[in-house]
Amino acid sequence: MSTTRPSPPSPDDPGPGADGSEQPGGLRRRLRLVDVSGAVPLSRDFTRQALHDWGWLPAATADHRAAAEDVLLVVSELVTNACLHADGPEELCVTRTGKVLRLEVSDLGAGTPAPRTPHRAGRPGGHGMFIVQRLCLNWGVIRHEGGVGKTVWAELAGPS
């Protein structure tokens, strides 16, 4: 399980409210989600637009389409977990560096997400982090300074 590993380095933070900023080695988009209704579809639409702007969509091949669908599914799972288990997400950050896409969902929750073990496919609920683990190159949790909140991050490979 990779839920407590420190995060690999990510590009410098562009500051509050920045969107679509050029970053050293990549691009970053941020979406504030505090007190937003419909955070999951809003996050998917926001991420879909980033993928379009960065040339991942429209998909030229089935592999490109699958990569984009995986990204949107992982965004849905991470934001849903924050909604269900952490009183809602604070922010979604989507960063592209080369052929790797990094998703970060910040919340004020104290819990640590983990895939249900053992995973039972027929059992309702509890599949989100199992899906994240299966689709991502890597994922983990970063605790915020002061002990309030966390950021759950996941990295996915871009289309080949």
N, C-alpha and C positions, 0 to 999 in steps of 0.2 A: 504494500500500500504506500502511496507517495503523498499522503496528505500533510505531512509535517516537514517535508523537505523545504529548505529555503528556496526562494525563487531565483531562477537564473536572471542575470542582469537584463533589464529592459531599458528602452530609450528614456532619456530625461523627461520628466513631467513637463508638459507645455504650460501648466498653470490652470487655474480655475476657468471653466467655461470655454477652453480652447477646443476647437473642432477641426479635424482634418489637417493638423499642423505637420509640416515637414519636421522630421526628427533625425538625429544622427543615425544613419543606417536604416531608416524606415519611415512609416507614416503612422499617425495615431489619431484616433477619434474618441471623444468622450461624450457620454450622455448622462446627465443628472436624472436620477429616478426617484428622488425624495418626494413623497406624497403624490405620486403619479398613479392614476388608475390605468389599468391595462398595461402594466409594465412589461409583460411577456411579449405581446404582439408589437408594442412600441419598440422594444429591444430588437426583435427580429427584423422589423422594417428598417431600423437604423443600421443594423449590421448588413442587411441586404443592400442598402444604398452604398455603404462603404465597399462591399465586394464589387458592386457595379462600377464605382468610381475607380477602383484599383484594377479593373480588367478581369476579375474572376467571373463576372457575369456580364452579358449573357454567356452561358456555357457553350464552348465550341465543341466539346466532346462529352461523352458519357462520364469520363473520369473527372472532367471539370465540374460537371453538374453534381456528381456524387460528393466531391470535395466541398462545394458550396452548401449542399444540403446537410453535410456533417457539421459544418460551422454553425448553421442556423439551428440545428438540433441541440448542439452543445450550449449555445446561447440560451435557448429555451429552458434547458435543464438547470443551468446555473442560476438564472433569474427566478425560475419557479422555486428552487430550493430556498433562495433568499426570501421570497414571498411567504413560503410555508413555514420556515423554521427560524427566521431572523427578523420578523416584523418588517419585511420589505427590503429591497435593495436600495443602496444609496447612489451607486454609480456603476455604469458599464463603460469599460475602456476596451477598445479594439485597436490592436497595434499590428501592423504588417512590417516585417523585416525580412527582405528577400522572399523566400518561399515558405516562411513560417508565419502563421497568424496566431497572435496571443490574445486571449479573451480574459478580462479581469472583471469580476463582479464584487463590489465592496458592499458590506452591510455592517450593522452594529451588533450582530448576534455573537453569542459566546460559543455556540456549538461548533463541532468540527465535522464537516461532511465526510462520509465514508461509504463505499459500496456496501450494500447489505451482504453479510456473509453468514451462511452460504447463500448464493444467489439462486433463487427459485423462480424460473421464468413464468410459471403459472400463477404465482402469488400476486395479488393486486398491490400496486404502489411500491415504492422503495427501489425503483430501477434507475433513477436519474444518475447517480454517481457511478453505477455500473456501466451505463452507456458512456459517460464521460471517460471513464478509465479505458474502455474498449476503443473509442474513436480517437483519442488524443495521443500525441507523442509523449506528453508528460502533463502532470497537473499537480497542484498542491494548494496549501493554505499559508498565508502570511498574516500573522497577528499584528494588529495596529499598535503603535506605541501607546503606552498608558493602559493597555489591556482592554480597551473598549473597541470591539469590532474586529473585522478581518477582511481580507481579500482572498477570494477563491479564484485561482488562475488556471488556465488550460491552454496548451499549445497544440495546434494542428498543422499538418503539412499542407502546403498549397498543391494545386494540381500539377501533375508532372508534364 
